Amino acid sequence: MIYIIIKSQNLRRPPRFLLSPRKPPVCTAPSLPPPVGRLQREREGDEGAACADAEEERAGSVLGDETPFTVLGSLPLASGTSTGRERGNECRGLVRFHTSMNESGGDHIEDHGTALDEEKKKVSCNYCHKVVGGFNRLKHHLGSLGNDVMACEGVPADVKAHMRDLLLEKKKEKLLKEVGELYHPDLPLKRNFLPKPTHPTTSDKGKNVVESAPDNVADGLKDVPLKRELSPEPSEPRSCLDKHTQSTTTGKRRKVTEPATEVDANGSAHIPCPTEDVKVDLKREGLQESALHAARCISRFLHEAGVDLSLIKFQSFQKMVDAVINCGAGYTVPCYDDIRGWILQEELKEVHGRVEQVKLSWPQTGCSILVDGWMDGRGRSFLCFFADCPEGTIFLKSVDASDADRDVDALFSLFCAVVEEVGIQHVIQVVTHVTSCYMEAAGKKLVEKHRTLFWTVSADFCIDLILKKIGMVDHVKKVLDDAKMITKFLYGHALALDLMRRHIHTRDLVRPSRLKYVAQFLTLEAMVSEKENLVNMVRSPAWNAPFWTSRGKGKAIADLVKDPLFWGAAEEIVKSTIPVVHVLCQVDGDGKIPIGSIYDSMDRAKEAIKRDLGDWEAKYFPLWNIIDDIWDNYLHSPLHSAGYYLNPRFFYSSDFFVDAEVANGLLCCIIRLVEDRQKQDLIALQLDAYRAGSGGFSEETAVDQRTKIPPALWWLLYGGCSPELQGFAIRILSQTCSGALRFRLRRSLSERLHARGWNSIERQRLSDAEFLHYNLRLWRSPLLGAGPKDSLIWEDADSWEDGFVDGEEEG
């Protein structure tokens, strides 16, 4: 139901270098890759032993007695003697990091398992008693991670989620560390040997050239050159960061160069460790490079597949990416047969569950049957049926109506079947997409059979029809034709288009829309808003430079753009039509239920047209006649009058009025929607309390919320004192007056389903795919959160080239 009554300790990895307060740490080279590292160690002999002793002494001075580190250098060797190479190898494992079991796992892992031996190589799970190889595998067992570990069936959900999060976070940290260490855009991708001196001597090899190790330097400086000339006078650092890392800056980007080399009293060269800031920068830039690579892979897939790029806006797209990232490296996408097989069926189960939840709200709110129709390129006619209510819109089915679109009885039978499938007790109205005589005749037969429902035409279609008739007025048609001539020229020449986009604030003047005639007036409004910029464009030297703008059509376009009479007429037309377009924005744009406001909105649009045209009756009265003609013959329904009366926002306002149309509409709805005579009498009595604002309607919160919440919700919260009137009002105010075209659904899937040649199995699979696709799109429509006019502007609409744009004439 859409209406709801609201009465561990994080232990970090130890630093690679233990900084001493009295002496800067140094990076030695006990593990150089062969052949350089081997030759150096053979030349140095037992220098590795001295290195180990020095590191042991320094670690002992830095580490206190109460640290979680154990210095291995103090332990006796297994053999009585050791060589320099052995002691040098021990230098690599100078520090060992000790943690308790609960620290390493982020939780008391021993509380979830029992060790079966002293070495804890066999551990029994406390939930299912399965024996696994150690506490680490127990974490995977409890978290259901890993292909070689069976998932625990008895683990509590919170323990499972916690273990899974710990393992995934550990894996993510490991991947991030590897990315930060392996790549940096300013470092060479392979070893870079400095050029040799012009006249090398034997002494130079020992004095001025130092062989250094690229390993384990600054968490990612793996590509430091193996040979480096010592500068006789090292430059003075410019900041504290430059004490250990010399850096230069080009523009806004810092270029990391080689760490400065220091020489101690014994003549040994050492590379000081870069600070933590450099490591963070390297990791960040490495991640940015990885994100750029991922973005290009996504773009390449979308363009290679030729799919609509707007799918990147779907929430499900981001969820898909997040799910793949959580699976880690090595994830294999499901195969083609799996996606169209068991995965499709699993998704269908979820969608059907959601459909049943929506249907549970129908007894209280009722629903509207929305009809959408179109004709494909081969002349086939299709109809799609939807059930709309505040809880959500459901796609019901699509049919090939090629044999029924001009047969009243066939259309009547089709509509009867859909209404009975939903349930006549739930259907308040049927909202169609066209005003054809066949459809209208079928609707009359349907209402005669089922007196409790109403037959209406969608408000968006009717408003587009109003604009179509306004566009046929002579002076309006002249201005629209001139506007089309301007846009055709600008979009038909590459140089003119580029010049236009450099002068106007928006990138395009043409506003494509799902509604053909709305697009014309949206484009004209955009041109009026850019009037000064367009005039400046045709007066600029750049416009007059090309030969085609100084004569013929180009000169005519420039003269038209500079013509004040054109702009005066265009501004007047915008004033007389945009109020009607704004009504359509209210109907479709923000997802609100509009049936309780469409009556008032149309009246206000007429008043706005009259005011903007200076109360000049000769100008506004013909437009009023057009609006009233469409309203009386197609758009208006008794539901609109009843919705206007039962909407507390308008009913309790100072300018509310009741004329015969409103009173008759309310009475008609009571008689047709409420068949029980006793309930009709109760509703009539309870309307007196509503008119007087007494009882529950007079409560302070009810008065305060009249204009702040949707009207149907207001009745649900504050209409309990009049239960029969409350239920009647909720069922009316919960309906929509716009059609299914606003959902921007792709029709190709339905066209493919109803093509000939499919066997029964394949047709059923396509039917399942259609049902799944449409319902997912309906529930996650990109219109949610859209701006006031975003629902009208449709970039891939056919009207993009309807009279406003021609093909490019000149490159």
N, C-alpha and C positions, 0 to 999 in steps of 0.2 A: 504494500500500500504506500503510495507516494506521500500521503498525509500522515505525519507522525505527531502525536500529542506529546509535548515535552513538559510536563509539570516536573673482582679478581685482581687481582693485582696484575698489571700489564708490565711484564719484565722485558726490558729492552736488551738488544744484543750489545755485548761490551764493545767499546771502541777498539779499532784495530791497533792503535798506538796509545800507549800509556804515557801521557805527557808528564814530564818532570818539571817542577817549578824552578829548578836551577839550571837545567840544561835542556835545550830543545831536543825533541826526539829525532832520531835518524832512522833511515831505511837502509839496511845493509842488503847485500846481494848474496845470500848463501845458496840460492836456488836458481841461478841463471840457467837459461835453456842452453843445451849444447849447440855448437861446440864452445861458445864464449865462456859460459859458466863453468864448464869442466876445466878449461884451460886456466881460468883464474883460480879455482880452488886448488888445482895441482901446483900453481905457482906460489900461492899463499901458504901452503902446507898446513901448519897447525894454527894459523890465524883464526880458523873457525872456533877452536877451543877458547881462545881469548875472547872472541865475540860472545860465546855462550856465557863465559864468566861475567863479562861486562853487563850483558842483558840481565843475568840473574841478579847481580848486585843492584842494578837500577830498578828492577821490578820489586825487589825487596824493600828498597827505600820508598817507592811510591805507594806500594800496597801496605795497608795496615794489617794488624792481626785479625781484624774482624771483617775481612773482605771475603766474598764468595769465590775467590780465585786461589788456586794452588800453584806455587812455583815449582815446576818439575825439575829445574836445574839443581835443586837442593837434594834430590833423591839420588841414592847411590846407583851407579851403573851396574848392569847385569854382569859385565865382565870386569876384570880387574883393571884393565887399561883400555884407553879409547884413543882413536886417532882424531886428528883435526876434522876430517870429513865427517866422522860419526858425531862429534860434538857440534859441528856445524849443522847437521841434519836435525839435532835436537833443538837447535835454536828456533826452528820453524814452529815447533810446538811448545814454545816457552810458557804460554799461559793456557790453562784448561779452565773452562767455565763450568762450575758446579751449580746445579739447581736441584731442589727437591722435586718429587714427582708432581705435586700439585702446582708448583710454579711452572714447570715445563708445559703442562697441559692447560694451564689457565683455570683448572678446577681440581678438586680432590679426586683424581682418577682412581685412586686405590679404594674409594668408597663404592665404586661401581664394579669392582672385580677382586678376585682373591688369588694371590700368587700361590702356585702349587709347588714351587721349588725355591731354594734360597737365591738363585740367580735371576729369578723372576722371568724365566724364559717361557714358562707355561702359566697362563692366567685364565681363571674360570670366570665367566660373566655371571654377575649376581642376578640377572634377570632371566636368562634362558639357560644358564649353566654350560654354555658352549665353551670349549677350551681353545684359546688362541695363543699365538706366539708372542707374548709380551704385552705390556700396557700400551705401547704405541699402536699395535694392531687392534687392541681392545677399543681404542678411540675410533678407528675406522669401522669396527664392528658395530659400535653404538651409534655412530653417525651415519651408517649406511653409505659409506663412501669407499670406493675401491672395487676393482673387478675381481680381485683374488680374496676378498673377505666377505663371508656371508653376513647379511644384515641381521640384526637382532630383532626378533618379533615381539619381545616383551618389554622393550625399553620404553619408559614414559616419553611422551612427546616433547616435554621441555628439555629433558636430558639429551634426546636425539638432536633437537635443534641446536642446543648449546655445543655439543661435540662437533656437529657439522660446521657451525660457524667458526669454531676454533681452527679446524683443519683447513677450511677454505681461506681464512685470514692468514694462516701461516703460509699457505701456498701462494697467496697474492703477494705477501711481503717478499717471498723468495723471488718471484717473477719480477717484481719491481726493482729489487736489488740487482738482478742480472741485467735488466734493461739499462739501469744507471751505470753499470760497470762496463758493459760491452761496447757502448757507442757514445760518442760525442761528436757533434758536427765539426768542431774546430780541430779535432785531432786526426792524424793520418790513419788510414785503415790498415796499414801495414808498417813494419819497422822502417824507419827513415834514418839511414846512416848519413852523418854529416860529411861534407867533402873533406878529403884529406888535405893536410897542409901542403903548400907548394913545394917546400924542401924539408921533408921529414928527416929527423935524425934519430939515432938510437936512444938518446937521452929524452927526446920528446915523448917517447912511448911511455916512459915512467913518470914524467913530470907534468906534462900538460894535457894528457889524455887520460880520462877515467872511464873504465868500463863499468857500467851501472846496470842494475837489473830492472826490467820493466814490470816484474811481478809485484803484486800487493802494494802498489803505490797509489795512495789517495783514492781507493775504491773506484777505479775506473781509468786512471792514467796508465793504461797498459801499453800505450804506444810511445812512451818516452824513448828517444833515440838511445841506442846501446852505447854510442861513443859521443862524448861531449867535450868540447874544448873548454878549459877553465879560463875565465876572464881574469886577467891579472888584478883588476880593480873592479869588483862587483859594484853595480850601481846601487845607490841608496834607495831603499824602499820608500814609496810614496805614502803608504798607509799601513795599518796593522795587517791587512790582508796580504800586502806585498812582502811581508817579512819572509814568507815561505813560498810564495808563488808570484813570479813576475808576470804582469799582465799589461796588455795594451788595449786601447779602446779605439774602435773605428766607428764613427757615427754613434748609434745607440746600442751597438752590439759589442760585447766584450769578447776579445779574442784571448783564449787561454794559451799561454806559451809554456815553455819548459820550466820546471821548478829550478830555482837557483841552487847551485851546488856550493857546499861549504867544505872547508878543509880544516881538520883538527890539528893539534900540535904534532901528532905523529906523521902527518902528511897523508892521512887516509881521507878520501873524499866521501862525502855522504850527501844524500838528497833529503832535505827537510820535508816533513809531511805537510801537504796542503791543509788548510783549515776546513772545518765542517761546512762553511758556507759554499766553498767550491764544490764539495761533494753534492750538496743539495742542488746547486745550479746544474751540475752535470746530469743528475738524475731527472730534474725537471725537464731539461731540454731533450733528454732521451725519450721521456714519455711523450713530449709534444711531437717528436718525430714519429713515434709509434702511432699516435692518434691521427696524424696526417696520412700515414700509410693506410690506416683503417678507413679513413674517410674516402680516400681514392679508390679503395677496393669496393666500398659500397656504391660509389658513383659509377664505377665501371660496370658493376652488375646491373644496376638500374638502366643504364643506357644500352648495354648489350641486350638485355631482355626486352627493351622497348616498352616498359611499363610506365604508368602515370607517375610522375615524380612527386605528386602530392601525397602519395602513400607514406612518405617519410614523416608526415605530420601525425600519423596514427599512433595512438598510445601503444598499440600492440607491437609496432615496429621496435620501439625502445625496449619493451619488455622482452622481445625476442633477442635483441642484442645483449641485454643484461643476463638472460638465461644462458646464452652461449658463453659469455665471459665466466659465469659461475662454474661451468663445466670444466674450465681450464683448457690447457693445451692438449691437442690430440683428439678433440671432440669431432665425431663423424656425423654429418647431417643425415637425417633419415632418407631412405631411398624413395624413388618415385612411387613404387607400389605401396609402400607403407603410408605415404601421405594420402593417397587416394583410397587406401584400405582401412586398416584398423584405426589409424589416427583420425581419419574423417569420421568414423563412427563414434569415437570418444568425444570429439567436439560436438557431434550431433546430440549426444546424450546431455551434455551441458546446456546446449541451446534449448532443447526441449524442456529441461528443468526450468530454465528462465521463462519460457513461454507459459508454462503452467502457473508460475508465480504471478505473471501479469494477468492471467485469466481470473485469478482469485479476486482481483479488484473489480471486475466487471459488475457483480451484483450491486455494489454501492455506487460506482461512478458511471456505469454504462460505458459505451464505446461508440466510435464513429467508423463506418466502413469507408475507406479512401480508395478511389479508383484512379488508376493511371493508365494511359493508353498511348500507343504510338504505331507508326507504320515503318517497316524497315525498307531497305533499298530494293527489295524484290516485291514490294507491294503487299506483304503480309501484315495483317493487323493483330496487335497483341493487347491484352489487358492484364494488369496486375492488381491484386486486391490486398489491402492492408487493414488491420484493426488498430485504431488509435485510441489511447486513453492516457490519463496523467501518469500512470505507472510505466508506460512505454508503448512503442509502436511495434506491432507484429506483422511480419510478412506472412500472408496466408498461402497464396498460390498465384501462378500466372497461367494464362490460357491463350491459345491461338484462336483469335476471334475473327479470322478472315471470312468464315462462312456465316458469321452472326452479326457483323457490324452494321449491316443494312437490313436486318431482320428483327423486327420489334419483338416478336414472340420468342425468338432464340435469345435475345438479350434479356428479356424478362425472366426466362427460365434460368439463365446463368446467374442473375442477381438473386433470385429466390434461393438458389442452391447455396450461395455464399452466406446470405443472411441466416438461413436455417443452420448452416454449419457453425456459425458463431453463436446463434441463439437469439431468437426474435425478442426475448425478454431483456437482452443486453443492448440491442442496437437502438441508438437514439436517432441517428441520421445516416444517410449515404451521401458522400461528397464526391461529385464527379469532376472530370477534368475538361469537359467540352459542353457545348450547347447545341449539339446536333439534334435534328428533329427526331431521329430514331432513338437516341438516348433519352430525350425528353419524354417520348411516348412510352418507352419501357419504364421510366421512373413513375409515371402516372399510374400505370397498371400495378406496379409494386406497392405504391401507397394505398391504392384501393384494396389490395389484398391484406396488407399489414398496416392498419390505421395508426399504430403506435409509433411509427417512424416517419421521419421527414426526408425529403429529397432536395438537395441543395447543390449549387455549383460552387467550386472553390473560389475563395476571395481573390487569390493571386491571378487566376485566369480572368475574372471579371474586371479587376483593376487594369490588367494588361489590355483588355478589350476597351475600357474607357480611354486609355491613352492612344489606342489605335484610332478611335473615332475623333479624338482631339487632333491627332496628326493629319487627319484628312481635311481639316478646315483649311481654306485656301491660304491665308497668310501664315499659318503655322507650317503648312507643307512647303511654302516657299523658303522659309528660314531653315527647315530641316534639310532641304535639297542643297542650299548653300553650304551648310555645315558639312554635309557629306562630300561636297566638291573639295572643300578645304582638306578634310582628313584623307581623302583619296590621293590628293596630290602629295601631301606630306608623307604618307606611308608608301607611296608609289615610287619615291626617289630616295635613294640611300643618303645622299648628301643633305637633302631637306629634312629627313627624319633625324639624322644626327644633329643638325642645327637646332631642330625643335627640342630635342631632349636636353640640349645644353642650355636652353633658355627657360623652359618651364620647370616648375617645382616637382611635379610628378613625372614619372617616366613616360606615361602614355596618356593621350587624350581620349582614345576610344575606350569605352567601358563595356566589355562583353557581358551579357547576362543570359540567364536561362529563359527569360521572357523577352521576346523579340522587340516589342514596342517600348518596354521599359528601358532597353539599352539605348534607344535613340535619345531619350530625354536625359538619361544619365550622362551620355556623351556631350550633349549640348550644355548641361550644367557644368561639366568639367571645362569646356571651352570658355564659358563665361567667366569662370573663376581664374582662368589664365589669360584673360583679355589683354592686359597690359604687356605681359611677356610675349604674347604672339605678335602684338603690334611692334614691339621693340625688335623682334626677330626679323620681320620683313623690312624694317628700316635699317638694319645693320649692314655694314659693308660686306660681311660674309654672305648675306643673302643675295646681294646684287652682283657678286663676283661671277658666279656661273652663268654661262650664256643662256640657259633655259629659263632663268628667272627674269631676264630683261625683256622678254618678248613672249607673245602668245599666251599660253595658259598660265605660265608662271607669273606674268605681269598681272593677269586677271585675278589670280589668287591674292597677290599682294594688295591690289586695289580693294578687294572684298574685305580683307582683314583690316584694312585701314578705314573702312566705311563705317561711320558712326551710326548710320541708319540700321545696318545689319545688327550691330551690337545692341542697339536699343530694342529692336524687335525680339532678339534672342533673350534678353533679360526679362522682357515681359512674358514670354512663353515659359521661361523657367519658373517665374513667380506663379504662373497659373497651373503648372503641372507638378511641381515638386511636392506640394502638400498631399497630392494623391499618392505619389511615390512613397512618402513617409508613412502613409497608412499601411502600405505593403511591408515596409520595414517592421512596423509594429506587429504585423500578422506573422511574419516569418523569422525576423532577425534574432530575437532573444529567447525564443523557445517558450514564451509565456502563453497561457491559454487565452485566446483573443475573442472568444464568442461573446463574452460579456462586455466587450469594449468596441466591437466593430461598428455598432450602431452610432455610438457617440463619436468615434473617430471619423466616420464619413461626414457627419454633420459639421465637425470642427474643420475638416478639410475644405468644405464648401465656404465656411465663414472666412477661412484664411485666404482663399482665392479672391473672395469679394474685397477683403481688406487690402491685399497686396496690389489689386488693380484699381485702388483708389475709389472703391464704391461706385465705379462707373458701370452702370447696369448694362449698357450696350456691349461691354467687354465680358463681364462675368456671367451674364444670364445665359448665353448660348452654351457655356461650359457647364453650368448648373443643369441645363436640360439634358446634356449628354450623360452626366452622372446619374440623374434621376431615372433616365430611361434604362440604363443597365441595372440600377438598384431595384427598380420595380419589377423588371421582367426576368432577371436572372439571380442577382445576388441576395436580395432580401429573403429572410425566412422568419417565421414566427419565433424561432429559437433566438434570433438576434434581439427581438423586442423583449422577450422574457428575460434574456441575459442582461439586457440594459436595466430592466426594472429591478432585478434581483442582485445587481452589483452594488454593494454598499458604498463604494467609492463615488458613484454617480447619484444613487438614490438619495443620500443624505447631503448632497452638495447644494449650494444655493441656486444654481442654474438648472436643476433637474426639472423636467417637465414631462407630462403624460398627455399624449394626444391619442387619437383614435387608433392609430397604427400600433402604438405601444400597448394600449389596453386590450385590443383585439388579439394581439400576438400572445400576451400572457394568458388570456382566457383560452385560446386555442390550444396552448401547450398543456394547460391543466386538464382539459377535456380529453386530449389524445394520449398523453403520457400516463395519466392516472385513470384507470378504468373503473376502479371502485368508487361508487357514488359517495359512500360515507367518508372516504379519504378526501374526496373533492371538497366536501363541506368543511372538513377540519382544516384543510389548507386555506379556504376562504376566510375562516375565522382567525387563523393564525396570521394571515396577512395584515389584519388590523393591528396586531401587536408590532409587527415589523414596520408598518407605516408610522405608528406613534413612537417607535423607538423605546418601547417599554419592556418590562420583564428582563430577560437575559440580554436583550439588545441594548439596554441602557447601562450596562456595567461599564465601569471606567476603562477597563482593558479592551472591551469590545468597541467602544467609541474610538479609542486611540488607534486601534489596529484596522480601522475601516479602509484606510488608504495605504497601508504598509505591507499587507500580505495579499496573496491571491484571493479572489472572492470565494472560491470553493473552499479553501482552507478556513476562511473566516466563518463560513457557515458551519463547517465541521467543528470548530472550536467553540463558537458562541451561539449556535442555533439550537442547542439541545432543549430549550424550553418549548420549541415548536417542532417536534420530531417529524411530523408529516411534511411540513413545509421545508424543513432542513434537508430531508432526503430528496425532495423534488428539486430544490435549488442546486444541490450538489451534482445531480445527474445532468442538469442543463449547463452549469458553469464549468463542468469538466470536459466539455466538447471543444473541438477545434473548428475553424472555418477556412483553413488553408488545405491544399491538396498534397499529394505525395511527391510532386515535382521538386519540392524544396529539399528533399533528402539527397538529391544528386546521385541517384543509384545508376549503376552501369547496366545497360539493357542487353548487352551482348550475350550474357549467360542464358537469359530466357530465350533469346533467339536461337541459340545453339541447342537448347533443350528441345525445342519444338521443331527442329529440323527433321527431315525424313531420313530413314536409314538406320536408326539406332535399334539395337535389340533391347529386349525388356530389361536385362541386367544393366546395360550401359545407360539406358534412359533413367532407371532408378538411381543410379549413381549420380547422374547429372542433376536429377531432381533434388537429391540430398545436398549436393554442392550449392545449388541455387538457394535452397532454404537456409543453409548455413551462412552463405555470403551475404544475402540481403539482411538477415536479422542481425548479424554482427555489425554491418554498416549502419543499421538503424539505431542500435544501442550505443554505438561509438561514433555518432555523426560528427564530422568536423565543424558543423554549425554551432556546436555547444561552445559558448564563450566567444562567439563571433561578434564583430562590431555591428553598428546599426545598419550599414549597407553591405556588409560582407556577404550576407545570404543572397543578395541580388546580383552581385558581381561574380561571374563564373568564367574563369579564364579559358576553359575549353568549350564554351558554348558555341553553338553554330552561328549565333548572331554576331560573332566577332567580325565576320566578313560580310555581314548583311548590309550592303550599301555603303559602309563607311570605309572599307579597306579594299583596294585592288592589289593585284600582284605587282611585284617590283618592276618598274619600267626601266630603271637605269641604275647601274652600280656605281 
